């Protein structure tokens, strides 16, 4: 990476959330945040985080404001943001604290991948502000250190995150598999509960790898599932992508259920929404569900069926709102400002 002499110390960036069709859960290195299995996701245009980073000599420690609320010192989110900033400061040879302001246009920490869009936007904004000319791959590695799913939000469309083999994690990066415009899909998100999840993904997966008897099988099974998912996406084979997506989701939640203590992110409306998706599919419309570490159900369908799927999910008791999304673009810098304008 180059440390360019741009002089810009403030930058804003937008990164979109993503949902994994082939999921990741568990790390092969916790300290470096390297996922134990590869994953494949789609980036979502409707869900995003806007983040501004200002490196300033006026502060002695980093400040992080999330959705307008200053995060108190000692807060995990502030520590994770500070660690991400440290990695960028090191690359830039910069010794200044930063103010970071992040706004999600969707519920935070509720299984809608706010850490994915959040850390992707953070590293893109921080590198731009600090004058670090990082390639998308390098940005992806930096984002992965913050949250593994964030590595995928650096890219748009269909994205694969590799677990890699190197000890330092330099080959654990994401890359675009297929441009979203090459195969437009719709994702309908059924929100069943907007509150933040009780157990974070990071804690949950630590506990799964330590206690679920299914965890070794999950890791062993992952490469072949990933190969099949990649091939199905490249072949635009929607039925196979959908079948693999549901299988990956249910395998993930089987891991969660068999973790001690059990991780049950679902509520009654989550289950009702799964059945609603299956009922629509039984009616002849290809649509498949997936669920992350939270109670929301995401239905993946073809754009011409998005209205029908959204209507069916809206009618499910306990579904509070429905968000419709297409596939989204890569993370990008929104603007930079020079020191003189700070
Ligand atoms: C269920 O990327 O949020 O969404 O790396 O510890 O921050 P950390 O975890 P995170 O976990 C995502 C888990 C998942 C599956 C996925 O997105 O692949």
Boltz pocket constraint, residues with backbone or C-beta under 6 A from the ligand:
constraints:
  - pocket:
      binder: B
      contacts: [[A, 18], [A, 19], [A, 20], [A, 22], [A, 23], [A, 24], [A, 25], [A, 33], [A, 39], [A, 115], [A, 116], [A, 144], [A, 146], [A, 147], [A, 148], [A, 149], [A, 150], [A, 201], [A, 202], [A, 203], [A, 291], [A, 292], [A, 293]]
      max_distance: 6.0
